[in-house]
Amino acid sequence: MKKNSHLQTIEWKNNKIRIIDQTRLPKGLVYLDIDNLRDLWLAIRELKVRGAPALGAAAALGVYLGSKNLKTKSREVFNKELFRIADYLASSRPTARNLFWGIERMCGVAEKFKGRSVEEIKRLLFKEAQAVIKEDKVTCRKIGLWGARLIKDNSTVLTICNAGILATIDYGTALGVLYRCKEEGKRLKVYACETRPLLQGARLTTWELQNKGIDVTLICDNMAASLMQQGKIDLVITGADRIAVNGDTANKIGTLGLAILCRYHKIPFYIAAPSSTFDLSIKSGRGILIEQRKPEEVTSLFSKITIAPKGVRVFNPAFDVTPNNLISAIITEKGIIRPSFRANIRKIISSVQRRAYSG
């Protein structure tokens, strides 16, 4: 990929869902064309497409993909099949709120226009899936605009996992803030945690930042404390997979540790996420279901090189939950949300979500 060339993580092309296969990076930029639900389900489960906003788009396109060839003209039969498709897609991964948000949004279209014919509903579903993609492009740039206000010139930033182009449609949430800073002429140095066990930071974030011309240094996850102790980190910014109504935030495993380190070293810790990542039905992080991944992700390197004794027990949660009292602010497309999170999230996010579902 040439520096600063345009990437789009997911799109509808040639009557199929086209995604960047993120398991092939950084060795090669490979696109997959998906024409059936089973392959999409596997692509989500196997992290070929990942990142909360990108999963929202995958879910929306997936609902259309699964429904577009249904032969029935009966709305009752069509709706039954539509909800079967929705349930199937929802079973792929449990934690990222945007996956369910995308599904709910598509099913909401069918409910809102229940008097329309099956063919009309299919057209409306396609239109809605395209709207999800278009809106994400705008949303991420707004997040970047707000977040850049928090970062001074010559700052050194630490991040974990990948919350950039590859986690969204074409810009990013946490990394979108950094891209906006670069567009404004700010000079940044970025440290990227490798993000064990699947190394999204090493494979994806460093690849993105290098190609965007941003100064990036890769570190092992357990090096963050030493950097902070040496005074080399000005702030930490991460993405999010689900945010409870009180501000408790689920993100890639290791995020909690960074937040705790930030509190000890008096470093700002920021979350960047769109309103679609907030789950106002969950009172706190205790209500967030954490995905448990297969042991082989820890006992081997990409299921190829064994690094642990056979039969050893493995604990492999994909995410952890950072409590709200460790978060300095949450950057959204509607502005910067600061404590008290419960009051401010309800005030800002609930109105946004109501408008999104109003059609």
C-alpha positions in Angstrom: 0.0 0.0 0.0 1.3 3.4 -0.9 1.5 6.0 1.8 -1.8 7.8 2.4 -3.6 5.8 -0.3 -7.3 5.3 0.4 -8.4 2.1 2.1 -12.0 0.9 2.8 -12.3 -2.0 5.2 -15.7 -3.2 4.0 -18.0 -2.4 1.1 -20.7 -3.9 -1.2 -19.1 -4.6 -4.6 -20.2 -6.7 -7.5 -23.2 -8.0 -5.5 -20.9 -9.3 -2.7 -19.5 -8.1 0.5 -15.8 -7.2 0.0 -13.6 -7.0 3.1 -9.9 -6.7 3.8 -8.7 -10.0 5.2 -7.1 -8.7 8.3 -5.5 -12.0 9.2 -3.2 -11.6 6.2 -1.8 -8.3 7.3 0.9 -7.1 7.3 2.4 -9.6 4.8 -0.2 -8.8 2.2 -3.2 -6.6 1.5 -5.8 -9.3 0.5 -9.5 -8.7 -0.3 -12.2 -11.3 0.2 -15.5 -11.3 -1.7 -18.2 -12.9 0.4 -21.5 -14.1 -1.2 -23.0 -16.2 1.6 -23.8 -15.9 5.3 -21.7 -18.8 6.4 -18.5 -17.2 5.0 -19.4 -13.9 6.6 -20.1 -15.5 10.0 -16.7 -17.2 9.8 -15.0 -14.0 8.7 -16.3 -12.3 11.8 -15.5 -15.1 14.1 -12.0 -15.6 12.7 -11.3 -11.8 12.9 -10.9 -11.4 9.1 -13.1 -8.4 9.7 -13.0 -6.9 13.2 -13.4 -3.7 15.1 -16.7 -2.5 16.5 -17.8 0.0 13.8 -16.6 -2.4 11.0 -18.7 -5.2 12.6 -21.7 -2.9 12.6 -21.3 -2.5 8.8 -20.7 -6.2 8.4 -23.9 -7.0 10.3 -25.9 -4.5 8.2 -24.6 -5.8 4.9 -24.9 -9.4 6.2 -28.7 -9.0 6.9 -29.1 -7.7 3.3 -26.9 -10.4 1.9 -28.9 -13.1 3.6 -32.3 -11.7 2.7 -31.8 -10.5 -0.9 -32.3 -13.9 -2.5 -35.3 -15.0 -0.4 -37.9 -16.1 -2.9 -41.1 -15.6 -0.9 -43.5 -12.8 -1.5 -45.1 -13.3 1.9 -44.1 -10.6 4.4 -44.7 -13.0 7.3 -42.4 -15.7 5.8 -39.8 -13.0 4.9 -39.8 -11.5 8.4 -39.4 -15.0 9.9 -36.3 -15.6 7.7 -35.0 -12.1 8.4 -34.9 -12.7 12.1 -33.4 -16.1 11.6 -30.6 -14.4 9.6 -30.2 -11.8 12.4 -29.9 -14.4 15.1 -27.3 -16.3 13.1 -25.1 -13.2 12.6 -25.5 -12.2 16.3 -24.1 -15.6 17.3 -20.7 -14.8 15.7 -19.2 -12.7 18.5 -20.9 -11.5 21.7 -19.1 -8.4 23.0 -19.0 -5.7 20.4 -22.2 -3.6 20.7 -22.0 -2.3 17.1 -22.6 -5.8 15.7 -25.9 -6.0 17.4 -26.6 -2.3 16.7 -26.2 -3.0 13.0 -28.6 -6.0 13.1 -31.2 -4.1 15.2 -31.0 -1.2 12.8 -31.8 -3.5 9.8 -34.5 -5.3 11.5 -36.0 -1.9 12.5 -36.3 -1.0 8.9 -38.4 -4.2 8.2 -40.6 -3.3 11.2 -41.0 0.3 10.3 -42.1 -0.4 6.8 -44.2 -3.5 7.5 -46.8 -2.5 5.0 -44.4 -2.6 2.1 -43.8 -5.5 -0.3 -40.9 -7.9 0.1 -39.1 -6.4 -2.9 -39.5 -2.9 -1.5 -38.2 -4.0 1.9 -35.1 -5.6 0.2 -34.4 -2.2 -1.5 -34.8 -0.4 1.8 -32.5 -2.8 3.6 -29.8 -2.3 1.0 -30.2 1.5 1.3 -30.0 1.2 5.1 -26.8 -0.9 4.9 -25.2 1.7 2.7 -26.3 4.4 5.1 -24.5 2.7 7.9 -21.3 2.8 5.9 -21.6 6.4 4.8 -22.5 7.5 8.4 -19.4 5.8 9.8 -17.1 7.8 7.5 -18.6 11.0 8.8 -18.8 9.9 12.4 -15.2 8.9 12.6 -14.0 12.2 11.2 -16.1 14.0 13.8 -14.5 11.9 16.5 -11.1 12.8 15.1 -12.1 16.5 15.1 -13.2 16.5 18.8 -10.3 14.3 20.0 -7.6 16.4 18.3 -8.6 19.2 20.8 -7.2 17.1 23.6 -3.8 16.5 22.0 -1.0 19.1 22.0 1.7 19.4 19.4 4.7 17.2 20.1 2.7 14.8 22.3 3.6 11.1 22.8 0.6 8.8 22.6 0.2 5.2 23.6 -2.5 3.0 22.2 -3.5 -0.7 22.2 -5.1 -3.1 19.7 -6.3 -1.4 16.5 -8.9 1.4 16.5 -8.1 2.8 13.1 -9.1 2.4 9.4 -9.2 -1.4 9.8 -11.6 -1.2 12.7 -14.0 1.1 11.0 -14.8 1.9 7.3 -12.0 4.1 6.3 -10.7 6.4 9.1 -10.8 5.2 12.7 -11.8 6.2 16.2 -8.7 6.3 18.4 -6.4 6.4 15.4 -8.8 8.8 13.7 -7.9 11.3 16.4 -4.2 10.9 15.5 -4.9 11.2 11.8 -6.8 14.4 12.4 -3.8 15.7 14.5 -1.5 15.0 11.6 -3.9 16.8 9.2 -3.7 19.8 11.5 0.0 19.8 11.4 0.6 18.5 14.9 3.7 16.4 15.4 3.1 13.1 17.3 5.1 10.1 18.5 3.0 6.9 19.0 3.8 3.8 20.9 1.7 0.8 19.9 1.3 -2.1 22.3 1.7 -5.4 20.4 -1.7 -6.6 21.9 -1.3 -10.3 22.8 -2.4 -12.9 21.9 -3.4 -12.0 18.3 -1.1 -9.0 17.9 -3.5 -6.5 16.4 -1.3 -3.7 17.5 1.8 -5.2 15.9 0.2 -6.4 12.7 -2.4 -3.8 12.1 -1.8 -0.5 14.0 1.8 -0.2 13.1 1.0 -1.0 9.5 -1.6 1.7 9.4 0.5 4.3 11.1 3.5 3.7 9.0 1.5 4.0 5.9 0.0 7.3 7.2 3.5 8.7 7.8 3.1 8.8 11.6 6.1 8.1 13.8 5.3 4.8 15.5 7.3 2.5 17.8 6.1 -1.0 18.6 6.4 -2.3 22.2 5.5 -5.5 24.0 2.4 -5.1 26.2 4.4 -5.4 29.4 6.7 -2.5 28.5 4.0 0.2 28.9 4.6 0.7 32.7 8.3 1.3 32.2 7.6 3.9 29.5 5.2 5.7 31.8 7.7 5.6 34.7 10.3 7.2 32.5 7.8 10.0 31.7 7.7 9.2 28.0 3.9 8.9 27.6 1.7 12.0 27.6 -1.7 10.3 27.1 -3.3 7.0 26.2 -6.2 6.7 23.7 -8.0 3.5 22.9 -11.2 2.4 21.1 -14.1 0.6 22.6 -16.3 -2.4 21.9 -19.2 -1.7 24.3 -19.8 1.1 26.7 -22.3 0.8 29.6 -24.6 3.7 30.6 -22.3 4.6 33.5 -19.2 4.8 31.2 -17.7 1.4 32.1 -16.0 0.3 28.9 -15.1 -3.0 27.3 -12.2 -3.0 25.0 -9.4 -5.4 23.9 -7.8 -7.3 26.8 -5.0 -5.2 28.3 -6.8 -1.9 28.2 -7.7 -2.1 31.9 -4.1 -2.5 32.8 -3.2 0.6 30.9 -6.0 2.6 32.6 -4.7 1.5 36.0 -1.1 2.5 35.0 -2.4 5.9 33.8 -4.1 6.6 37.1 -0.9 5.8 39.1 1.3 7.9 36.8 -1.3 10.7 36.5 -1.6 10.4 32.7 -4.9 11.1 30.8 -6.7 8.0 29.6 -9.2 8.5 26.8 -11.7 6.3 25.0 -12.8 7.2 21.4 -16.0 5.6 20.2 -19.2 6.4 18.2 -22.6 6.6 19.8 -23.4 3.2 18.3 -21.0 1.6 20.8 -22.9 2.7 23.8 -25.4 0.2 25.3 -27.9 2.1 27.4 -29.6 -1.1 28.5 -26.5 -2.1 30.6 -26.1 -0.3 33.9 -22.4 -1.1 34.4 -19.6 -3.1 33.1 -20.8 -6.1 35.1 -23.5 -6.6 32.5 -21.1 -6.8 29.6 -20.7 -10.4 28.2 -17.0 -11.0 27.6 -16.0 -13.3 24.7 -13.8 -16.2 25.5 -11.5 -17.2 22.7 -10.0 -20.6 21.9 -6.9 -21.8 23.8 -4.8 -22.2 20.7 -4.6 -18.4 20.4 -2.4 -18.4 23.5 -0.6 -21.7 23.3 0.6 -21.1 19.8 1.5 -18.4 17.4 -1.3 -18.2 14.8 -1.9 -21.9 15.4 1.4 -22.7 13.7 4.2 -22.6 16.3 3.5 -24.2 19.6 4.8 -22.1 22.6 3.2 -23.9 25.6 3.1 -27.5 26.9 0.3 -29.6 25.4 -2.8 -29.8 27.6 -2.1 -26.7 29.7 -5.2 -24.9 30.9 -5.8 -21.5 29.2 -7.7 -18.4 30.2 -8.3 -16.3 27.1 -10.8 -13.5 27.4 -10.8 -11.2 24.3 -11.8 -8.1 26.3 -11.6 -6.6 29.7 -13.7 -3.8 31.3 -12.3 -0.5 32.4 -14.4 1.1 35.2 -15.5 4.7 34.5 -13.5 6.2 37.4 -10.3 5.4 35.4 -11.5 7.2 32.3 -10.6 10.8 31.8 -13.1 11.4 28.9 -14.9 9.6 26.2 -14.6 11.1 22.7 -17.7 10.7 20.5 -19.0 12.3 17.2 -21.2 14.5 19.4 -18.5 15.8 21.6 -16.3 15.0 24.5 -18.1 13.3 27.4 -16.6 13.9 30.8 -17.6 12.7 34.3 -20.2 12.4 35.6 -20.6 9.8 32.9 -24.0 8.5 33.8 -25.7 11.8 33.5 -23.7 13.1 30.5 -24.0 9.8 28.5 -27.8 9.8 29.0 -28.0 13.4 27.9 -25.8 13.1 24.8 -26.1 9.5 23.6 -29.8 8.8 24.2 -30.9 11.7 22.0 -28.5 10.5 19.3 -29.8 6.9 19.4 -33.4 8.0 19.3 -32.8 10.0 16.1 -30.9 7.1 14.5 -33.9 4.8 15.0 -36.5 7.3 13.9 -35.7 6.7 10.3 
